[in-house]
Amino acid sequence: MSDQNHDKIMGHAADNDGIEEYDNALPNWWVGLFLFCIVWGIGYAVDYHFISHRSQAGYYDVEMAEAAVKWPAPAAGSVAPLTPEVLAEGKEIFTQNCVACHGADMHGKIGPNLVDDVWIHGGTQADITKTITTGVKEKGMPTWEPILGPDRVAKVAAYVFSSKEPPSPSPQ
Amino acid sequence: MDQPSPTVPAVYDDAIVKKFAWATMIWGFVGMLVGVIIALELAYWPTNLSIPYITFGRLRPLHTNAVIFAFGGNIVFAGIYYSMQRLMKVRMWNDILSNFHFWGWQAIIVSAALTLPLGLTEGKEYAELIWPIDVAIAVVWVAFAINFFGTIAIRKVAHLYVAIWFYMSFVITIPVLHIVNSLAVPATLTRSYPIYSGMTDALVQWWYGHNAVGFFLTTPFLGLMYYFLPRAAERPVYSYRLSIIHFWGLVFLYIWAGPHHLLYSGLPDWAQTLGMVFSIMLLAPSWGGMLNGLLTLRGAWDRLRTDPVLKFYVVGVSFYGMSTFEGPMMSIRAVNALAHYTSWVVGHVHSGALGWNGMVTFGTLYWLLPRLYKRPLYSTDLATLHFWIATIGIVLYTISMWAGGLNEGLMARAIDDHGQLLYPMWKDIITRLQPFYWVRFGGGLLFLSGVVLMLFNAAMTAFGPTTQSAPGAAPAK
């Protein structure tokens, strides 16, 4: 700003429909900002790819490895214990997520009856846990594992398994 | 015909400017009305009345196309036709091409307004229009470009003013982006297959999408700023050198920044890094434009109290600086992980679109209308009211979308003690956003109301009783 040519007119006004232009210098802080952004950008790119060797896939692997330690996946075929606490929680999960298709009385609506003797995808507690975990895509049963997580899938499966005895016979 | 006056020689074609100015206002109203309707549909879905043609998915591309290409496009054309004739000291090279450009562009907008609600789309954001309309855009643009460069060729001045460079970058780059992104093999009259697939398609799409922002909503609007702001302020442009450096900085850096729309996607890491670092480098050249605009007002700040044109320009240029700071920040990988796919992006876009493009457009129109019709503005008070309503509307819009978007981003990544998503169901998040959607609807409604005021003011300025037109007189309230 201490430039002695400050606010010196360029003299193009006749060509510019009367608009004058000053020949002012670039503000120092603006030049500094521009250079900083360029240097930072180059530095970041070199560091990311050639010094720290970071990558999107690498971050994914690190996060998954950390998660595997913090929240180990349940062993295949494992089921939840049929304790009153588990069943109460399973019932709550069922009410929130399953009644729309299977009915509050579990007699089936869009989805099949869950309290008769017929099991389309197997009737053991492990079978039911697996069916809820993976879903049955072609019939519209969602894959619940990513939504509920293995813990809550196991609990709601325990509840469905233990609710086999129909309170009253249904034609469905 | 208008009588020639000393300031506006009769050789200039101002009829074409009037046409584009009215098209700007009318399409602006339509585009923003559709925006307000879809904002209401997000806050209260039964608004779509279960009519497929007015559901969110069909109206949203109509809204974006109308405000960008109809509202934004027409004001840029109005400003170019007005200013370039005066900067070149010649009439446009060819009046037939000028009118072909105007009517062709309006026909394209009408065909967009008919096809998009019918669900006819290419499914590419900001490039939804089906292939016959794409061809029409290219043809009309070539006619405009011939006329534009023809006018430069026959100019009666030696020096090309900075506004003209910015216009040139717009006239040259837009057809390149449009044609490359729209390349497709037609199957039927309304359907086609893009020649790109998968990640290539996505990258070409966002090279186009980002540079539509850069070369449709940024450089030509900076051209408008460089012409209309010093004219309105009656002050010299702050720095010629700054205008050169930030122009070349912008046009060189913008074209690389598109991949920041594809961070954390299947795009190779190196291309993601490229998009991010070029976005960071864009900060200073963008701010160069803001600085040159604001510093040009040195010595004219007192007039801000009374002149609505300068009010619109100052807020517009300030929003430009704000959103060109926000953009590079959102391009940083860690910030993008939180912001991407949330309402924050919508807020960012609208701080640019309403704050920068909208306010610059209004300022330009309020400056142009009295000069085009050689009558004073019908009501300065109404224009000032428009300014305040629009500013409050933008603030409500952006703040609600920032707050809503942060909520959304944080909820989407929240994890419980078992390592499970805390809100795995989309409805858990969307119901939390509803209050923000209502505030956004209110902000948009205010902004639209301002446009209605402007339409009235413009109509009265152009066609109202002449008895009201005493220079500088306060209007009937």
Interface residues (C-beta under 8 A of the other chain):
Chain A: D7 I9 M10 H12 A14 D15 N16 D17 G18 I19 E20 E21 Y22 D23 N24 A25 L26 P27 W30 L33 F34 C37 I38 W40 G41 I42 Y44 A45 Y48 H49 S55 Q56 A67 K70 W71 P146 I147 L148 G149 D151 R152
Chain B: S83 R86 L87 K89 V157 A158 H159 Y161 V162 Y227 P230 R231 P236 V237 Y238 S239 Y240 R241 L242 S243 I245 G249 Y264 D269 W270 Q272 T273 L274 M276 V277 F278 I280 M281 L283 A284 P285 W287 G288 L291 P328 H418 G419 Q420 L421 P424 M425
